[in-house]
Amino acid sequence: MLKGSQTWEFPTKPIIIGAATVVGPDENAGPLSGDFDFSYDNLEIDEKTWELAERKLLEHAAALALVHGGIAKEDLQCFIGGDLMNQIISATFAARRISAPYLGVFGACSTSMESLALAALLVDSGNAINVLAGTASHNCTVEKQFRYPTEYGSQKPPTAQYTVTGSGCAVVSSKGTGPRITHATIGRIQDLGIKDPFNMGAAMAPAAADTIISHFRDTGRGPKDYDLIVTGDLASVGHAIVKELLDKDGVSMEQTEFGDCGLMIYSREKQPFVIAGGSGCGCSAVVTYGHILKKIKRGELNRVLIIATGALLSPLSYQQGESIPCIAHAVALESEEIRL
């Protein structure tokens, strides 16, 4: 049901009964390597093209999520997915193999939480029993489409981010055991006029701040009500900006652990090629469905808020000199037994 102006509250608390993450070699070399279900030792993911590699990541993560959820693909009422490619071809082509009723969504790097929020809405409303939500990205497909071909070897500025090669999927169900989805706050477009595709963190930070403030306003909660609050992929530049924006609005994040998936997935000291940190649809997906869900299941976290951010530009809009509209969607997760 609607709570406030932008937040859905889910009275039945849909359950994530199974989730899975599949990553590439750079992600597995980072600090969260032990939390991923499978990693490939080559960036090609044993495929002939980068696009086929990205699709394979999503198909692999989806299959593992179903296994972990203990259900077959025939038990799904819907698959909700998207990616960064034109016409979301990775998710759409993967949907052929998943073979469930399909809703394709595009939220850029916010797609992980957009798809999870919609999955929870379908289950909570009684219109589905089991829904698969998932997304994927590949470093080389994104570089080729939005910036320069990898082979070009262009030098990048210190604000640039490194697209995650990985996929994360979750099975949301009305029955079973696992972390619960309690709320989803749907973001509004924010655009402060930034046009630089190498400065995504600064472009997306206002959207993250707006959604966090909206979530607290709608739910009556604050930072202290969460053990962990994480943004999707603001990385070092954007994460510093969102803290500043929240402080200006009187929201101090000192009362909780406040992190960013783009800073968690890589070690910037040991992996300097990531520059400002991680990004891409797979960034918040693999950190959430890998690292964070495992901490919830181990009882190390009770209540978590994840705010996935997305820059909604296209090659065409960038070439025509348009600024970058951005979005952020938040999902609140809880352990089965909340310990206050």
Secondary structure, DSSP 8 states (H G I E B T S, - for coil): -EETTTEEE-TT--EEEEEEEEE-HHHHTSTTGGG-SEE-SSTTTTSSSHHHHHHHHHHHHHHHHHHHHT--GGG-SEEEEE-SSGGGHHHHHHHHHH-S-EEE---GGGHHHHHHHHHHHHHHTTS-SEEEEEEEE-HHHHHHHHS--GGG-----TT--EE--EEEEEEEESSSSS-EEEEEE----B--S---TT-HHHHHHHHHHHHHHHHHHHH---GGG-SEEEESS-HHHHHHHHHHHHHHTT--GGGSEEEEHHHHSS-TTT-GGGTT-EESHHHHHHIIIIIIHHHHHTTS-SEEEEEEEEE---HHHHHTT----EEEEEEEEE-SS---
